[in-house]
Amino acid sequence: MIGKEGTPGPALTLSKVKDVIEQRKKKGELTYEQQLAEEHAKKFATISDSAADKMTKDLMDLGMSEAAAVKLIDIMPKSPMTVKQILMNENKTFSEDEITKIVSIIKAGA
């Protein structure tokens, strides 16, 4: 697999990755990379897959991309400054009210 070009897929939260790897584990033995991904997901996935899906939808309703919403869910920032830093690469500028809503959505999901 080294050197092969892959096509980028949809952005996945760590909780979704954890679920996908658990399903693959039931089918057979995991590769080394999948084992590493499983360990990482178990260590850092803090919310359930259904809660992550709901939070992703709520965050995307505020006008951000799916990739940015997934980053926010995986990092679970508690301060508005961290949210601003994560959203810096978005094409949209978020107001203070929107940042406050984002922080409240993240706190509600945690």
NORLINMO-V136627 format. One record per pair of residues at least 12 apart in sequence whose C-alpha atoms are under 10 Angstrom apart, sorted by sequence separation. I is the first residue (numbers start at 1). J is the second residue. D is the distance in whole Angstrom. If there is no record, write none. Layout:
i=I j=J d=D
i=I j=J d=D
This chain:
i=56 j=68 d=9
i=57 j=69 d=8
i=71 j=83 d=10
i=84 j=96 d=9
i=87 j=99 d=10
i=21 j=34 d=7
i=25 j=38 d=10
i=56 j=69 d=6
i=59 j=72 d=9
i=21 j=35 d=8
i=55 j=69 d=8
i=56 j=70 d=7
i=59 j=73 d=9
i=72 j=86 d=7
i=55 j=70 d=9
i=56 j=71 d=10
i=68 j=83 d=10
i=71 j=86 d=8
i=72 j=87 d=9
i=84 j=99 d=7
i=21 j=37 d=8
i=22 j=38 d=8
i=56 j=72 d=9
i=71 j=87 d=9
i=80 j=96 d=9
i=83 j=99 d=7
i=17 j=34 d=10
i=21 j=38 d=6
i=52 j=69 d=10
i=53 j=70 d=9
i=55 j=72 d=10
i=56 j=73 d=7
i=69 j=86 d=10
i=83 j=100 d=9
i=20 j=38 d=9
i=52 j=70 d=8
i=55 j=73 d=7
i=68 j=86 d=7
i=69 j=87 d=9
i=80 j=98 d=10
i=81 j=99 d=9
i=18 j=37 d=8
i=19 j=38 d=9
i=68 j=87 d=7
i=80 j=99 d=6
i=83 j=102 d=8
i=17 j=37 d=8
i=18 j=38 d=6
i=21 j=41 d=9
i=53 j=73 d=10
i=68 j=88 d=10
i=79 j=99 d=9
i=80 j=100 d=7
i=83 j=103 d=7
i=17 j=38 d=8
i=18 j=39 d=9
i=52 j=73 d=7
i=68 j=89 d=9
i=79 j=100 d=9
i=80 j=101 d=10
i=82 j=103 d=10
i=18 j=40 d=9
i=19 j=41 d=9
i=51 j=73 d=10
i=52 j=74 d=9
i=65 j=87 d=10
i=68 j=90 d=8
i=80 j=102 d=8
i=14 j=37 d=9
i=17 j=40 d=10
i=18 j=41 d=5
i=19 j=42 d=10
i=64 j=87 d=8
i=67 j=90 d=10
i=80 j=103 d=7
i=14 j=38 d=9
i=17 j=41 d=7
i=18 j=42 d=7
i=78 j=102 d=10
i=79 j=103 d=7
i=80 j=104 d=10
i=16 j=41 d=9
i=17 j=42 d=9
i=18 j=43 d=10
i=65 j=90 d=8
i=77 j=102 d=10
i=78 j=103 d=7
i=14 j=40 d=8
i=15 j=41 d=7
i=18 j=44 d=10
i=47 j=73 d=9
i=64 j=90 d=7
i=65 j=91 d=9
i=77 j=103 d=7
i=78 j=104 d=9
i=14 j=41 d=5
i=15 j=42 d=8
i=18 j=45 d=8
i=46 j=73 d=9
i=47 j=74 d=9
i=63 j=90 d=10
i=64 j=91 d=9
i=65 j=92 d=10
i=76 j=103 d=9
i=13 j=41 d=9
i=14 j=42 d=8
i=17 j=45 d=9
i=45 j=73 d=9
i=46 j=74 d=8
i=63 j=91 d=10
i=64 j=92 d=7
i=78 j=106 d=8
i=14 j=43 d=10
i=15 j=44 d=9
i=16 j=45 d=9
i=19 j=48 d=9
i=45 j=74 d=7
i=46 j=75 d=9
i=47 j=76 d=10
i=63 j=92 d=8
i=64 j=93 d=10
i=76 j=105 d=10
i=77 j=106 d=7
i=78 j=107 d=7
i=14 j=44 d=7
i=15 j=45 d=5
i=18 j=48 d=10
i=19 j=49 d=8
i=44 j=74 d=8
i=45 j=75 d=9
i=46 j=76 d=9
i=63 j=93 d=10
i=64 j=94 d=9
i=72 j=102 d=9
i=76 j=106 d=6
i=77 j=107 d=9
i=14 j=45 d=5
i=15 j=46 d=7
i=16 j=47 d=10
i=18 j=49 d=9
i=44 j=75 d=9
i=63 j=94 d=9
i=72 j=103 d=9
i=75 j=106 d=10
i=76 j=107 d=8
i=13 j=45 d=8
i=14 j=46 d=8
i=15 j=47 d=7
i=16 j=48 d=8
i=17 j=49 d=9
i=62 j=94 d=9
i=73 j=105 d=10
i=14 j=47 d=9
i=15 j=48 d=6
i=16 j=49 d=5
i=41 j=74 d=10
i=69 j=102 d=10
i=73 j=106 d=7
i=76 j=109 d=9
i=13 j=47 d=10
i=14 j=48 d=9
i=15 j=49 d=5
i=16 j=50 d=9
i=72 j=106 d=8
i=76 j=110 d=8
i=13 j=48 d=10
i=14 j=49 d=8
i=15 j=50 d=9
i=63 j=98 d=10
i=13 j=49 d=8
i=15 j=51 d=9
i=16 j=52 d=8
i=62 j=98 d=7
i=73 j=109 d=9
i=15 j=52 d=7
i=16 j=53 d=9
i=62 j=99 d=10
i=73 j=110 d=9
i=14 j=52 d=9
i=15 j=53 d=9
i=13 j=52 d=7
i=59 j=98 d=10
i=62 j=101 d=9
i=12 j=52 d=10
i=13 j=53 d=8
i=62 j=102 d=8
i=12 j=53 d=10
i=59 j=101 d=9
i=13 j=56 d=9
i=58 j=101 d=10
i=59 j=102 d=7
i=12 j=56 d=10
i=58 j=102 d=9
i=59 j=105 d=8
i=55 j=102 d=10
i=58 j=105 d=8
i=59 j=106 d=9
i=58 j=106 d=10
i=56 j=105 d=10
i=55 j=105 d=7
i=56 j=106 d=10
i=54 j=105 d=10
i=55 j=106 d=7
i=55 j=108 d=9
i=11 j=65 d=10
i=12 j=66 d=9
i=13 j=67 d=9
i=52 j=106 d=10
i=55 j=109 d=7
i=11 j=66 d=7
i=12 j=67 d=8
i=54 j=109 d=9
i=55 j=110 d=10
i=10 j=66 d=8
i=11 j=67 d=6
i=13 j=69 d=9
i=14 j=70 d=9
i=10 j=67 d=8
i=11 j=68 d=9
i=12 j=69 d=10
i=13 j=70 d=5
i=14 j=71 d=10
i=51 j=108 d=10
i=52 j=109 d=8
i=11 j=69 d=9
i=12 j=70 d=7
i=13 j=71 d=8
i=15 j=73 d=10
i=51 j=109 d=7
i=52 j=110 d=10
i=11 j=70 d=7
i=12 j=71 d=9
i=13 j=72 d=9
i=14 j=73 d=9
i=15 j=74 d=8
i=51 j=110 d=9
i=11 j=71 d=9
i=13 j=73 d=7
i=14 j=74 d=6
i=13 j=74 d=6
i=14 j=75 d=10
i=48 j=109 d=9
i=12 j=74 d=9
i=13 j=75 d=10
i=47 j=109 d=7
i=48 j=110 d=10
i=46 j=109 d=10
i=47 j=110 d=7
i=46 j=110 d=8
